[in-house]
Amino acid sequence: MKRYWKAAVPATALATLMNAGHVTAATETAPAAAETSGDLDEVIVTGTRQTGLRAADSPAPIQILSAEAIKAASGSPDLVSTLAKIVPSLTAQGYGQDTANATLQMKLRGLSPNDVLVLVDGKRRHTTSNIALDPGPFQGAAGVDLNFIPVDAIDHIEVLTEGAAAQYGSDAIAGVINIILKKDSSGGDLSASYGRYIDGGGATDDVGGHIAFEPIEGSYLNFTAEVRNHGYSDRGGIDGRTLNPDLGPINSTIVQLPDYPYLNHVWGDGLYNLKIATFNSGFKFSGGTEFYLSGTYGDKYSSSFENYRTPSAATYTNSSGATVAPFPYGFNPREVFDETDYELTTGIKGEVADWAWDLSTTYGVDHVIEHTDDSANPSILAGGTYPNLATGGTITFTPGNTPTDFYDGFFKAAQWTTNLDVNRNFDVGLAGPLNVAAGAEYRRNAYTLGAGELSSWVGGGPAAQPGLSPSDAGTNSRTNESGYVDLATKPIDGLRVDVAGRFEHYSDFGSEPVGKFTARYDFTPEVAVRGTISTGFRAPTLAEEYFTSTNVFPGGASVQLQPNSKSSADLGVGNLKPEKSTNYSLGIVFQPTPGLLASLDVYQINIRDRIVSSGTLNSTLNGLDVGSLAITKAINDSGNTIGPGLSDSVILFTNGVNTRTRGADFVLDAPVDYGFGKIDWSIGATYNDTAITSLERTTPELASLAPFATGSTLFDQTSTSDLTTASPKYVINLGALLTVEKLTVNLREIIYGTSSEYQSNARVVSATNPLTYFNDVIGVTPITDLDVAYQFDKHVKLSAGAINLFDRYPNKTNATLLGQWAAGYDRSTVQQYPQISPFGFNGGYYYVRANYSF
């Protein structure tokens, strides 16, 4: 009860302060003047082509996050988690299976992370090359990795929470995040922090700094660098296999391990060491023309545990006919990434004949080299002859030897974008000038998969993560040309209208026109209504189209098929095509005093041909023939090899679903001077509901299936619940930032609504235990964050705080399902908490931070 009472404090106080009439205006110098909207007089550059438009006057819902607000919430070990604590309609990924744990993603308004467009200073940012493949609400995510941008480099962030494909192109179905970098000409700061989970693990140290110069008059040059190290956490339960008396003497030595039976460390944070840097510079010539140049660079080493392997997972028969287990205590494979990420933007802008113009080009790359370490290739160890995909022949191994570290290959995403934008105001006799904006863009994307060493894929590859085989390798690319026109004006006093149209042509799937109409009417200076109707689209990422690999888990393997391949055609699934959307929104804006702003926006987003992952389509499972021959044929045609004795399945991306998302966003900011100090009150709330309006159940090729089939349809209950219920129905963010002279206290209560996901007992299915789905439900959960800071002088500031102050965890995994896993001595018993938890399952995180400004 006490936790819920704390959540009610800001709302109660807000009601009293509004009646008391003590609201005062926010100022730029106030720390975190408003955590969601920032300074109401801030001029925005996102969602409009007009210049000089204030956030408070925007016809589109836009939230401004000041640098102070971001830092006040940056006890989180990464930028994605920080944004999720400030913007209620943005959900951060708390946990990722396998390689997804190395690149946690975010989503807006409950849609895919791929439906959010990220800009840096208005220029399209490149995406990660690491695509999330395992089932879950973030499956298929290959969006921008924000954690390669240092927080200290950011001046502010603008979050546009409505579709904007007509203005910015593909990917902006859910909205746009525009990160504005600092353009200072002097000063700087140094910061250091340390934190860890109160229940152990996740130790994080972070050191960073920013410095600005004016090398010559009229110029600016900013450098920012940061080094961050984050340790493993482990929240897994007992691996049921370690308790199985039937595994025999090969497994008996496990009990000698100090941490027995908690040997499986897969359920927790991965480790990473991150080094990132940015620079941002500009110079104005005497005539007003400005040259600008900026760049980011990041280097990350990351390591994630995979499922523990018992000693019997890798054995061979010696010359005496005895079975030998060379790993008597089993082994814990790790998936390891060496990732390099960089981007460079250069451009020049100015004004000619009253036309403002901006010509720029941006090149960005994300390159991941993958290893599987502390593992074994059971086929090589067992010996025998296997197909050599590199030569087309065969290769023979002598029993008794296997590598333990494997080079798995690489994946690389590259993007080169060139833009020309112009705009001008015309006096046409209306209440305001007519702003005419137009532009053109040329973009080239490329995606490359590089094969791993032979031992990483031959015979099915090492346990946990086989490398990319020669049949997986290749480079695919496409080009895109687009143009847009945007007209904005005030036809009469109080009315703003903005109309935009865009035409895109892609070299791989053709053309797509989209449009947008936005209007706002101010009835009085205090009350306004706004609304938007738009169409949008999202081109499939090249990773969705072409990524393919094999994932090996204890007892089975699953092949990720390329949608644009013969293997997918074996299942009756064709090439991917763009998603198409229709967005509607209607809102009201209330500003009774210069310092208080409230807005409520309701919306509906219809997406046709939504790109989603299929369910897991099994061919064999636990010794049962459960699938159609088409699945087996698809695996064979893919060129991937399943290790001996493993169950096999496939997963692929397809345009098989139409969805309708309805929701509402509410934002209120109110700074209040109480005499003894000031409190900046804030409320942010979002409601979101997604329904499937059309679902492709199956194809003729998958129609003939055995009685225990898990792949009778393209989409199972897990995959559909990931779309409809895995994100919280609502999130309420209540904030109070107290400033008393040199002391600031930032209290935030985030209330997460119910979320749920179906999981199956496929791991323990048998002839007497049919496939069943169980619902994992996370109930309403309040999470309290607290940050206390003291400014000793104009240079030194110290702070301490907690994220999830009261150490809250989500509800545990469905008890009946856990019971089935335990009865079957299955490794899944390690999963104690649902992976969909929007606040993770590590408990409270406590930290200290020091900052020196100059």
N, C-alpha and C positions, 0 to 999 in steps of 0.2 A: 504493500500500500504506500509506503514512503516513497518509492520510486515514481509511482504515478502522481503523487502529490507534487514532487519536484517538477514534473512535466507541466503541471497546471499553473505554476507560479508566473511564468511570463505572460500567459494569456490573461490571468486575473489582474496582474499589474497593468497590462495594456488597457484593459477596460477602464480602470480607475484613472489612468493618466489622460485618456482621451476626454473623459468627463471633466477632469480638472483643468484642461486647457493649457497644459504646460509644454506642449510640443514645440521644439525649436528646430531650426534648419540644420541639416548636416553640412559639414564643411570638408574641404579636401584634406585639412590637416588632422582631422579626427581619426584615431586609429580604427580601422575597420568600420568606417562610418555606417555602412549597412552591409551585412554579409551577403545579401542576395542582389541588391540593386546598386550598391555603391552610391556615389554622389549623384543626386538627381539632376544636377546641372551638367553632368558629364556628357560630352558630345560623342555620339556613337558613329561607327563606321560599318557596322554589320547590319544586314537586312535592309539597307537603303543605299542608293547611289548619291543622295543629296549630301551636301556639306553643311555642317553647323547644326544638325538636328540633335536636340537633347534627348536623353533617355526617357525623361518624363513625358515627352511629346511624341514618342515613337508610335506609329500605327501598328507595329508588330510587337509581340511579347518578347522582351529582351532583358536579360539580367546582367548587371555589371558586377564583376568581382574585383575589388581593388586589391593591390599588392598587399596592403595591410590585412585585409580580410583573409587572403590566402595564407599569409604567414601565421595569422592567429589560429588557423585550423590546420597548420602544417606539422603538427605533432605526428600525423600519419607518415609512414615511411615512404610514401610515393604520392605523386601529383594526382593520380586517378582517385585514390581514396580521399584525398583532400577535397576535390571537387564534389564528390558524392556526399560529403558532409554539409556542403553549402547549397547545392542545387538539388532540391528534393526529387525532381523528375529524372535525375541522372543516377543510375545504379552501377556500382562498381562490382567487378567480379572478385569474390572473396577467395576462391580456390579454383585451380585448373588441374585437370588430370593430365598426366604425361607431359608432353611438350608445352601444353597450354599454361602450365604452372610457371613457365619462364616469361610469359607475356600476358599478364592479366589485362583484361579489356573493360570497357564501359559501354553502357547503352542509354539512350535517351527516349523517354516516353514509352518504355517497354518494348521497343523495337530492336532489331539487330544492331550490334556495334557497327556493322557495315553501312547502316543507314544514317550515320552521323558524319557530316563533313567537318574536317578540322582544317583551319587556316592558321597561318602564322603571318601576322601583319597583312592579312587579306590575301595571302598566297596559299594555294592548295599544298598541304603537307603530304608527303609520301606515306604509304602504309607499311606495316610490318610484313615480312615474308613468312612469318610463323603463323600458320592457321590452326585454330582450335578444332580438333577432330572428334574427341570423345563426347558421348552424349551429355547434354546439359543445356541450360538456357543460353549459353554463350557459344554453342557449337556452330562452327563455320566462321567465327569471328576472325577477321584479318584486317582490323582497322589500324588507326594510327597508335603507336606506342608513345604516349605523352611523357613517359618517364625518361625520355632522352632529352627533355627540355628542363634546365635547372629552374627551380622556383625563383631564385634570386635574379634571374634574367627577365622576369615578367613584370611589366608595368601594371597591366590589368587584363582581365579576360572578359569577353562579351559572349554570352550564351543566348542564341536565338532559338527559341523553343517552338518553331513551326517550320513546315516544309518550305524550302527555298531553292528548289532545283532550277526554277526559271531564271534565277539570278546567278547561281553558282554552278549549276550542272549536276552531274550524277552524284549520288551518295547523300544528298541533303534532304531525304524524305522526312526524317525525324527532326532535323534542325542542324544548326551550325555552331561550332565552337571556334571563336576567333581569338587567338593568343597574341596580345600586343606586347612587343618587346620594349624594354627601356631604351630611351634615346637621350640619356643624360649626357652632359658635357663636363661634369665634375662630380667628385664625391665617390663614395663606395662603402662597402661593408664586408665584414667577415663574420661567419657564423659556425657554430659547432653544436652538435646535439648527440645525445645517447639515450636509447630506450630499449625496453625488452618487455615481453609478455610476463605478467605477474605469475602465471602458472608455468613459466619456463619456456626457453627457446625464443627465437626471433630477435636475438640481440642485434641492434642496429646502431651503427655510428655513422655520422654524417658531418663532413667538413666542406664548407663552400665559401665563395667570395665573389664580389662584384666590384669593378672599378671602372670609372668613366673619365674620359679626357676630352679636351678640345684641341687637337693637334694643330689646327690652323683656324683662324677666325671663320665662324659660320659652319663649323663642322662638329661632329660628335663621334666618339669611338667608345664602345662599351665591350668589356670582356667579363665573362662569368665562367666559373669553373666549380665543379662539385665532385666529391668522391664519397660514395655511400656503400657500406657493407651491411648485408642483412643475413642473419643466420637461419639455420633450419628450425622448424618447430615440429612437434610430433603430438598429434591428438588422436592417434589410432588406438584401437582396442586390441584384444588378443587375437592373433591369427589362428583361426580354428584348426588349420592343418597341423600346427605344432602340438596339438593335444590328441592327435589321431593315433590310437594304439595300433592300427592296422598298417602303418607305414613301415614297421619292422626295424631291424637293427641298423639299417642305413640311416634312419632318422633318430635313433636313440641318443646320439651324442649331443643333440640340440639342447637337452636339459642342462648341459654343463655350462652354457653361456650365462654370463652375469645378468643380462636383462631378459632371460627367458621368463614367460612366453611372449613378451612384447618385442618381437623381432621384426615386425613389419612396420616400416617408417613412412609408408607412402602417403598417409593421411596428415598432411601438414604443409607449411610453407617450404619452398625451396630456398636454397642459399644463392645469393648473388653478390658480386663485386662490380660496382658500376662507377665508371669515370666518364663525366660528360662536361662539355664546354660549349660556349656560344660566343659569337661576337656580332655586334650590330653597329654599323657605321653609316654616315651620310655626310654630304658636303653640298652646300648651296653656292652656285655660281653667281656672279654679280647680276645677271639678268633674271634671277629667280629660279632657274632650272636647278633641280637637285639630283645628284647621283647618290645611290644607296647600294650597300653591299652587306649581307649578313650570312651567317652560317652556323650550323650546329654540328657537333661531333660527339659520338658516344661509343664507348667500348664496354662490353658487359660479359662477364663470365658467370654462368648460372649452372646450378646442379640440382636436380630433383630426384628423390628416391622413387624407385618403382617397386612393385610388389616383391616381397621376399621370396626366394626360391629355396625349397627344402633340398637336402642333399640328393634326393632321388631325382631331381630335375636335370642333373647332368651326370651320367654314368657311362661306363663302358665295360665290355667283357674282356678280361685278360686272356692270355694264352692257356691258362688252366681252366677256363670256363667260369671263373668266378666274376661276380659283379663288383666293380670297384667304383666308389664314390670319392673323387679327388677333392671334393669340398665337404668335409665331414660335418661342418656346422651350417651348411647352406651358404647362400650369398645374397647380398642386397644390391641389385643393379642400380646404376644411376644414369639418367639422361643428362648429358652435359652439353651446354651451348657455349661457343665463342662467337659473340655477335658484335658486328661493327655497323654503325648507323651514322649516316652523315647527309647533310643537305646544304646547298649553297644557292643563295638568291642574289641576283644583281639586277639593277634597273635604273631608269632615269625618268624623271617626271617634270612637268612644267606646265606652261600656259601659252597658247598661241591663239590670237584673235578671240579671246574670251573662252576658248575651249581648254579645259584642263585635260591633260593627257598623262598616261602612265604606261610605259613599256617595260616589261620585266621578263626574266627567264629564271626558272628554278629547276635544279637537278637534285634528286634525292635517291639514296640507296639504303636498303637494309639487307645485310648479308650475314647468314647464320651458318657456322660450321658445327656439325653435330657429331657427338661421340656417344657410344654406350660403354661405360666403364664398370669395372667390378662385376663382370658378367661372364658368360660362357656360351659357346656355340655347341649345343648338344649334338648336332649332326657331325661336326668335325671331331668332337670328342669320341663319339661312338664309332667313327670310322665308316668307310664305305665309299661308294661312287655316286656322284651327284652331277646334275646338269651344270655346266659352266656357261652362264648367260653372256659372259664377256666374249667367249670364243665360239659358242655354238656347239662345243664338244662336251666332254665330261672331265671331271677331276676326282681323284681318289685320295682318301685320307687314311692314315694308319691310326688305329684306335689308341687313345691314351693321352692325346695332346689337344689343347685348345687355347687360343688367345683369351685374355681376360679384358683387354681394352680394345675397342674397335672404332675406326674412323667410319662414320655412317654416311658421309657425303655432305652436301651443302644445299641451301636454298637461298635465292637472292631475288629481291624485288627492286626494280629501278623505275623511276618516273622522271620524265623531262617535260616541263610545262612552260609554254611561252604565252604571255598575255599582252594585249593592247586594250586599254580602257580609256574612253573619252567621255566628258560630260560638260554641259553648259546650261546656264539659266537663260530663258527667254521671257521677256515681258510681253504677254499676249492679252493683257487687259483683264485678267482674272484677279482674284483676291491675293494670289501669290504667284510668283514666277513659275513657268513651266520648266522643270529640269529634264533635259534630254540626255540620257546616258546610253552608250552603246559600246560594244566590245567584241573581241574575237579571241579565241584560244586554240592553241595547237598543243596536243599532249600525246606523248608516246610512253606506253607502259611495256615493261618486259619482265618475265618471270622465268627463272632458271632453276632447274634441279640438277645437281651434280651427283654422280654415282659414288658410293662408298667403296672401300677396299673389298676384295673378294670375300674375305672371312666374315664380313658384316652382313652378307646376304646369301651366301651359298648354303644350301640345305635348309633354308628357312631362317638363317641368321641367328644372332645371339638372343638369349632370353631378354625380354622386355621390349627392345626396340631394334629390329633388323635395320640395316642400312638401306639406302636407296640403291636399287639394282640398275644395271645398264638399261633395262627396259623402262625404268622410271625416269631416266635422265633425259634432259632436253631443254631447249629454250623456246618459249612462246611469247609473242609480242602482238601489240595492236596499236593503231593510231586513232586519234579522235580530233575532229575539227568541229568547232562550235562558234556560234555568234548569238548575241543577245541585244535587245533594245529594251530600255526601261524609261517610262515616262511618269513623272511625279509632279503634282501641283496642288494648289488650294483653289478649287473652282469658286468657292464662296467662303466667307469668314467662318472659321470653325471646322471646315471640312478638308481633310487631306485625302488624296487619292494617289495610288501607285499601281501602275499596270506594267507588267513585264512579260516578255516572250523570248523563248530561246529555242534554237534549233541545233541538234547534235547529230553528227555522223560518225559512226564507228566502223572501222575497217572489217570487223569480224561479224557484226550482226545488223548493220544498217543504220537507219536514221530514226530520230525521235524528237518531235516537237513538244514543248511544254509551255504552260503559261501560268500567270499569277495575277490576281486582282486583290488589292488591299485598300481598305478605307478606314478612316477614323473621323468621328464627329465629336467635337467638344461642345456639349450643351451649355456649359458654364466653365469658367476656369478651374472648377473643382471636379467636374464629372464629364467623362467622355466614354463613348463606346467605340469598339474597333472590331473589324472582322476581315477574314481572308478566305478566298476560294482559290485553290491552285491545283495544278496537276504536276506530277513529278515522276522520276524514274531512277532506278539504280542499275547500272551495268554490273554484271557479275564480275567479281574480282578474278584476276588471272589465277590466283591460288585456288579459288573455288572451281575453276574450270579445269585446271591441269595438275593440281597436287595429287600425288598417289604414293602410298606407302603401305607397309604391313606392320600392324601392331601385335606383338605377342604378349599374352598374359598367361598365368599358370593354367595349363590345360587347354588353351585355345589360341586362335589367332584370327585377326580381322583385317581384311584388305580394304583400303580406301580407294574406290574406283574413280577414274577420271570420267566426268559426265560426257566429255567429248571423245569417246573411245568406243571401240568394238565391244569391250566388256560391258559397258552400260547398255549398248544396243542389245546385247544378249538378254537383258532384263526388260527390254521394251521401253527404256528411258532414253530420251533424245538429248540433244545439245541444250545447254543453258541459254536462256534469253533474258532480257532485262525485266526487272520488277517494274510495275507501273502503279502509280498511286494517285488518289484524289483526296485532297486535304480540305477540311472545313474547320474554321475556328471563329468564335464570337466571344468578345470580352468586354468588360467594363473596367474603367480606370477611375479611381477616386483619390483626389488630392486636396483635402480640406484646408491644409496649411502648407507653406513652402517646404516644410521638412518631413511631411508624412505622405507616403504614397502607398496605395493599395490597389491591387488588380486581381481580377478573376477572369480566367480564360477557359472556355470549354471547347473541345475539339473532337473531330472524328477523322480517322485516317483509314481509308480503304486501300489495301494493297492487293493487286492482282499478280498472279504468277510469282508469288513470293518464293525466294530461293531459301530452301531449308534442307536440313539433312534428313534422309530417310531413317526409319528405325533400323535396328540391327537385323539383317536378313541372314539367317543361319542355314547352312547346308547340312552340317552334322553338329550334334550337341550332346556331350556326355555319352558318346557311343550310340546315340539314336540318329537315324536318318530322318531329319526333320524338314528338309528343304527340297526345292525343285532342282532338277538337273540343270536348269538355267543358271543357278547360283554357282554350281561347280564349274560349269563351262565359263562363266564370267571370270572366275578366279584363274582358271588355266589361261584364258585369253589375255589376262592382264600381264602375264609374264612373271607374276609374283609366285613364290614358292611357300607352301605351308609345311612346317616341320612335321616329321613323322608322329602319328598318334595324337595330333592336336585337333580339337573341334575347329571348324572354319565358318566364317561369315563374311559378309560384305556390307559396306556403308557407302552411300554416295549422295551428292547434292542434286536437287531437282527442283523444277518450278511446279511443285505439286499441290500448292496450297493458296487459297485466297483468304485474307483475314480482314477483320474490321476492328479497329482500336478506338475506343471512346474514353475520354478522360477530361480532367479539369486540373488547372494549376492556379493556386492562390498565393500571392506574395504580399506581405505588408511589412513596411519598415517605418520605425518611429523613434527618432532620437529625442530624449527628454532630459532637460536640465533640472535637477532636484536641489540645487544649491550646494550641497556637500560634494556633488559630483554629477556626472552624466551617465545615463544608461541608454544604450542603443538597443531598442527592442526590435525583434524581427520574428516574423512568422512566415514559413514557407510550407505549403502543403500541395500534394499531388494525389490524384485518383486516376487509376488506369485499369481498363478492362479490355482484353483482347479475345475475340471470338473467331473461330474458324468458320467461314461462310461456304467454303467449297474445299473438298479434299479428294485427291486422286487415291482411291483405295488400293488398287492393284493394277496389274497389267496382265494380258493373256499369258505372257511368259512365266509369270509367278503364280498362276492360278492352280496348278496341280501340285499340291503339297501334302505331306504326311500328317497323320492325326496329331502329332505333338509339335506341329510347326510353330516357330516363333516368327517366321517371316511371311505369313500369309497375306500381309498387306505391306505397302510401302511405308506406312506410318503406324507405329504401335502406340500404346497409351503413354509411354515415356516421352516419345517425340512430340505428341500433341500437347501433353501437359507442359512441356518445356516452352511451348508457344503461348499457352493460355493462362497458366496458374503459377508458374515458377517464379515470377516477379511479384513483389508485394502489391496488393491491391491499392494500398495507399501508403504514403510516407508523410509524416508531419514533423517539421523541423522548427523547434521553438528556441530562440536565442536571446540572450541578455548579455551585453558587453558593458561592464561597469568601468568607468574611468574616474579615479579620485587622485588628482594630482599626478604623481609618478607611478601609481599602482593601477593595473588593469586586471580585471577578472572576467574571463570569457566563459560563460556557462551555456551549454547547448544540450537540449534534449531532443533526440531523434526517435520518433515512434514509428516502428515498421509494422505495417498491417500483415495479415495472413498471406502466406505463400505455400505452395505445395507442388509435389512432383511424384509421379508414379514410378516405382521401381519394380522389376520383375524378379522372380526366383529362378531365372534362366540358368544360373550357375548350378542349381541343384535339381533341375528338372529330370524326371525319370518316367518310366512307364507307369508308375503308381503315384507320381507326384506331378500333375500336369502344370503347364505354364499358368501362373497367376500373377496379377499386378497388385501391389500394395502401395497405399498412399502415404507418403511422408509429408507431414504437415508441420509448419513452423508457425506457431501462434503469434498474436500481437506481442511485440517485444519493445520496451523502451530502452534506449541506450543513452547514457549520460557521458558527455565529454566536458572536461574542465581544464582551463589553462589560466595560470596565474603568473603575471609578469610584473617586474619592477624596473623602471628606468632610473638607474643610479645617477647618471648625468647625461649630457647630450650624446655621449659616445657609447656607454655600456648599458646593456639591458640583459637581465637574466629572467628565465621563465622555467616553470615546471608544470607538468600537467598529466592528464590521463585520458586516453581514449577507451571508452567502455569502463568508466570508473568503478562500477559495481560488479565487474567481472561476469557479465551475462553471457550465456551460451544458448544456441538454438535448441529446440526440442530434439531428442535423440531420434535416430532412424527407427522406422516402424518396428515395434517389438516382435510382432508375428514373423516378419521377414527376417529379423536378426535371429529369431529362434530357428527358422528353417536353415539359415546359413550355418548356425552352430551345430545343429543336428547332422548336417552333411559335412562337418569338419572343413568348412570352406574358408578361403582366405578373405572373403567379403566381410566376415565378422569384424575386420579391422575398421570398417566404416561405421563410426559411432554417430556421426552427425550428417545431415543432408548437405550435399555440396552446393545447393542453391542458396544457402544462407546469405542474405545481403550484407550482413555484418561479420561474416566469417565464422570460424569456430575455434578461435585461439584465445578467447577471453580478453581480459583487460590488458592494455598496453600503457606503461608508465614511462615518462621521458623527462629529461632536463635539456635546456638549450641556453646558449649564450650568444650574444650578438654585439659586435663592435662596429660602430658607424663612424665615418670620417668624411 
